[in-house]
Amino acid sequence: MTTSNPAENIADSAKTNYPVVAGWTQLNGHTYVRSSPEWGANTGLIVGSEKALVIDTGGGPRQAKELVAAVREITDLPLTLANTHAHYDHLFGNAYFRNHEGVMDIWAHHSVVRDLLESGLLQRKFVRGVEPEMEKAEGLDTEIDYPNRLLEETPVDLDLGGVTATLFFLGRAHSEGDMLVGADGVLFAGDIVEEGGHPSFEDSFPHEWQRVLGKIIAIDELYPIVVPGHGQPVDMDFVRMQFHKLRQGIRVCEAAIHEASTDYTKAIPVLPYGPLQSRHLLQRLKKTTARAASSED
């Protein structure tokens, strides 16, 4: 005789189709996700009895306006925001939420503010064609609204009323400040995990990214469902596949760099990623390895 295990039930559901409610994919009774049509970036919604948490706010006021309308199809509760990392398609909608919904708290890893101060203006060019006002900084809702609640190394539990969302940091990976959000069997992983396309390595720390994926796999019993930064919800088998793929990519790159330091890009055709992503992976491995070596001197 066997007994039912809720975690196993959630894991099984990760391999099936989820119901769609008002344009949101509903992962369980209080957790939702929807994807932007332009960049495919995911926004999460966790609804408690007292407040709701919105995870990532889109690339500017146009996307944010649509997100607010979609959120209000699900709940009229006060909102708190969480930004998974400091890239435009995940947080340029902050100002709209703040100005139109009276949001008080925006959570992110503490490095996100510094990253935005350094690169926020430059990132505006990436929203061209989708968020023209945001690109040109025209209008109140196009300001870069910085997170004001900053996660350090200790996890933070947000009580939403009968539902607790845990914000935590496992290390640098896709970017310097990748924050994860977990609640009731679902893990919002930001761009640490990608589905339907190759990971982006421009600002990454490949060796540390591999270790972070390993840490996520180690807590698979807590979070059988993983929501990537882009793409469909996945299970831990997908995360394991991404872990092994990145480990393979790092090995190929390091061998190429060691054997042909002047033309290591010859490794690109045999890497398990697209040409652009492979080039960025090689560049970041070379840069981060050199930086680590210099810090040890």
C-alpha positions in Angstrom: 0.0 0.0 0.0 1.3 3.5 -0.9 0.4 6.9 0.4 0.0 10.1 -1.5 3.0 12.5 -1.4 2.0 16.1 -2.2 5.5 16.9 -3.5 5.3 13.9 -5.9 1.9 15.2 -7.1 3.3 18.6 -7.8 6.2 17.0 -9.6 3.9 15.0 -11.8 1.8 18.1 -12.6 5.0 19.8 -13.9 4.9 17.4 -16.8 1.2 18.1 -17.6 -0.7 21.1 -18.9 -1.8 23.7 -16.4 -5.1 25.6 -16.5 -5.1 29.1 -17.9 -6.9 31.7 -15.9 -7.4 35.2 -17.3 -4.2 34.8 -19.4 -2.2 33.4 -16.5 -0.9 29.8 -16.2 -2.1 28.6 -12.8 0.5 26.4 -11.1 -1.4 25.8 -7.9 -4.2 27.4 -5.9 -2.4 30.7 -5.4 0.6 30.8 -7.8 0.5 32.0 -11.4 2.9 32.8 -14.3 2.5 34.7 -17.6 4.9 35.4 -20.4 5.4 38.6 -22.4 4.8 38.2 -26.1 7.8 40.4 -27.0 10.7 38.9 -25.1 9.1 35.9 -23.5 10.1 37.0 -20.0 8.0 35.5 -17.3 6.1 37.4 -14.6 5.0 35.5 -11.5 2.1 36.1 -9.2 1.7 34.6 -5.7 -1.6 35.5 -4.0 -2.1 35.3 -0.2 -5.1 36.4 1.8 -3.6 39.8 2.7 -1.3 40.8 -0.2 0.1 39.5 -3.4 3.7 39.3 -4.7 4.5 40.2 -8.3 7.8 38.7 -9.6 9.3 40.8 -12.4 7.5 43.7 -14.0 8.3 43.7 -17.7 10.4 46.0 -19.8 8.6 49.3 -19.4 5.3 51.1 -18.9 3.5 49.4 -21.8 4.2 45.9 -20.6 3.6 46.9 -17.0 0.2 48.4 -17.8 -0.8 45.1 -19.3 0.6 43.2 -16.3 -1.3 45.4 -13.9 -4.5 44.8 -15.7 -3.8 41.0 -15.8 -3.0 41.0 -12.0 -6.2 42.8 -11.3 -8.1 40.0 -13.1 -6.8 37.7 -10.4 -6.7 39.8 -7.2 -7.4 43.3 -5.9 -5.0 42.9 -2.9 -2.1 45.3 -2.2 1.0 44.4 -4.2 4.7 43.8 -3.3 7.3 43.5 -6.1 10.3 41.3 -6.5 13.0 41.7 -9.2 14.9 38.5 -10.0 17.9 40.5 -11.4 19.0 43.7 -13.0 18.1 43.2 -16.6 15.6 45.5 -18.4 13.0 42.9 -19.4 12.5 42.0 -15.7 12.3 45.4 -13.9 11.8 48.4 -16.2 8.1 48.2 -15.3 8.8 49.0 -11.6 7.9 52.7 -12.0 4.5 52.0 -13.5 3.6 49.6 -10.6 4.8 52.2 -8.1 3.0 55.1 -9.6 -0.3 53.5 -10.5 -0.7 50.8 -7.8 1.0 52.5 -4.9 3.6 49.8 -4.4 5.8 50.5 -1.4 8.2 47.6 -1.4 10.4 46.4 -4.3 12.7 43.5 -3.3 15.9 42.5 -5.1 19.4 41.4 -4.3 21.5 44.2 -2.9 23.8 44.3 -6.0 20.9 45.1 -8.3 20.9 48.8 -7.4 24.6 49.2 -8.2 24.1 47.3 -11.4 21.3 49.6 -12.5 23.3 52.7 -11.6 26.1 51.4 -13.8 24.1 50.0 -16.7 20.5 51.2 -16.5 20.8 54.0 -19.0 22.7 51.8 -21.5 19.9 49.1 -21.1 17.3 51.5 -22.4 18.4 50.9 -26.0 17.4 47.2 -25.7 13.7 48.1 -25.4 13.7 49.9 -28.7 10.6 49.0 -30.8 8.7 47.6 -27.8 8.9 50.4 -25.2 9.7 53.5 -27.2 8.9 55.9 -24.3 11.1 53.8 -22.0 14.0 54.0 -24.5 13.7 57.8 -24.7 12.9 58.3 -21.0 9.7 60.2 -21.9 7.2 60.4 -19.1 7.0 59.7 -15.4 6.5 56.0 -15.7 9.8 55.6 -17.6 12.0 56.4 -14.7 14.3 53.6 -13.6 12.8 52.7 -10.2 15.3 51.1 -8.0 14.4 48.3 -5.5 14.2 49.7 -1.9 14.1 46.4 0.0 17.5 44.7 -0.5 18.2 41.0 0.1 21.6 40.3 1.7 22.9 36.8 2.3 20.1 35.7 4.7 16.8 34.5 3.2 13.7 36.6 3.7 10.3 35.2 4.3 7.4 37.3 3.1 4.0 36.5 4.8 1.3 37.1 2.2 -1.4 35.8 4.4 -1.6 32.0 4.6 1.2 31.8 2.0 4.9 32.5 2.6 7.2 33.5 -0.2 10.9 32.9 0.5 13.4 35.2 -1.2 17.0 33.9 -1.3 20.3 34.1 -3.0 22.5 31.1 -3.9 25.4 32.9 -5.6 26.3 34.7 -8.8 25.1 33.0 -12.0 23.4 34.6 -15.0 24.2 37.9 -13.3 25.7 39.2 -10.1 22.5 39.4 -8.2 20.1 36.5 -9.2 17.4 36.3 -6.5 15.2 33.3 -6.3 11.6 33.2 -5.0 10.1 30.0 -3.6 6.6 29.3 -2.4 4.6 26.1 -1.8 6.5 23.8 -4.2 7.2 26.4 -6.9 10.5 28.1 -7.5 10.8 31.3 -9.6 14.4 31.0 -10.8 14.7 34.1 -13.0 17.3 33.6 -15.8 19.3 31.1 -13.9 17.1 28.6 -15.7 16.0 29.1 -19.3 13.5 27.0 -21.3 12.9 27.2 -25.1 16.2 29.0 -25.8 19.8 29.1 -24.9 21.0 30.8 -21.7 22.4 34.3 -21.9 26.0 34.6 -20.8 26.9 38.3 -21.3 27.0 39.3 -17.6 27.4 35.7 -16.3 29.8 34.0 -14.0 29.8 30.5 -15.6 31.6 28.5 -12.9 29.5 30.0 -10.2 26.4 29.5 -12.3 27.1 25.8 -12.5 27.4 25.7 -8.7 24.1 27.6 -8.2 22.3 25.0 -10.5 23.8 22.3 -8.3 22.4 24.0 -5.2 18.9 24.2 -6.8 19.0 20.5 -7.7 19.9 19.8 -4.0 16.6 21.3 -2.9 14.5 19.5 -5.4 12.2 18.1 -2.7 11.2 21.6 -1.8 10.5 22.9 -5.3 9.4 20.3 -7.8 8.2 23.0 -10.2 10.7 25.6 -11.5 9.6 28.7 -13.4 12.4 29.9 -15.7 13.0 33.5 -16.5 11.8 32.7 -20.1 9.9 29.7 -21.3 7.5 27.2 -19.9 7.5 25.8 -16.3 9.9 22.9 -15.9 10.8 20.2 -13.4 14.1 19.4 -11.7 15.1 16.9 -14.5 15.2 19.9 -16.8 17.5 21.8 -14.3 19.7 18.8 -14.1 20.0 18.7 -17.9 20.9 22.4 -17.9 23.5 21.8 -15.2 25.2 19.0 -17.2 25.0 21.0 -20.4 26.8 24.0 -18.7 29.4 21.7 -17.2 30.1 20.3 -20.7 30.3 23.8 -22.2 32.7 25.0 -19.5 35.0 22.0 -20.1 35.1 22.5 -23.9 35.8 26.2 -23.4 38.6 25.7 -20.9 40.3 23.2 -23.1 40.0 25.5 -26.1 41.4 28.5 -24.1 44.3 26.4 -22.8 45.2 24.8 -26.1 44.7 27.9 -28.4 44.8 31.0 -26.3 45.0 33.2 -29.4 42.1 31.7 -31.3 40.0 29.9 -28.7 36.8 30.8 -30.7 37.4 27.6 -32.7 35.5 25.9 -29.9 32.3 27.6 -30.8 31.0 25.0 -33.4 31.3 22.2 -30.8 29.7 24.0 -27.9 26.1 23.0 -26.9 24.8 26.5 -27.5 24.2 28.9 -30.3 27.1 30.8 -31.9 26.4 34.1 -30.0 25.8 32.4 -26.7 29.0 30.3 -27.2 31.1 33.4 -27.9 29.8 35.1 -24.8 30.4 32.0 -22.7 34.0 31.9 -23.9 34.5 35.6 -23.2 33.0 35.4 -19.8 35.1 32.3 -18.8 38.2 34.0 -20.0 37.4 37.3 -18.2 36.1 35.8 -14.9 39.0 33.3 -14.7 41.5 36.0 -15.3 39.9 38.2 -12.6 39.9 35.3 -10.1 43.6 34.6 -10.8 44.5 38.3 -10.3 42.7 38.5 -7.0 44.7 35.6 -5.7 48.0 37.3 -6.5 
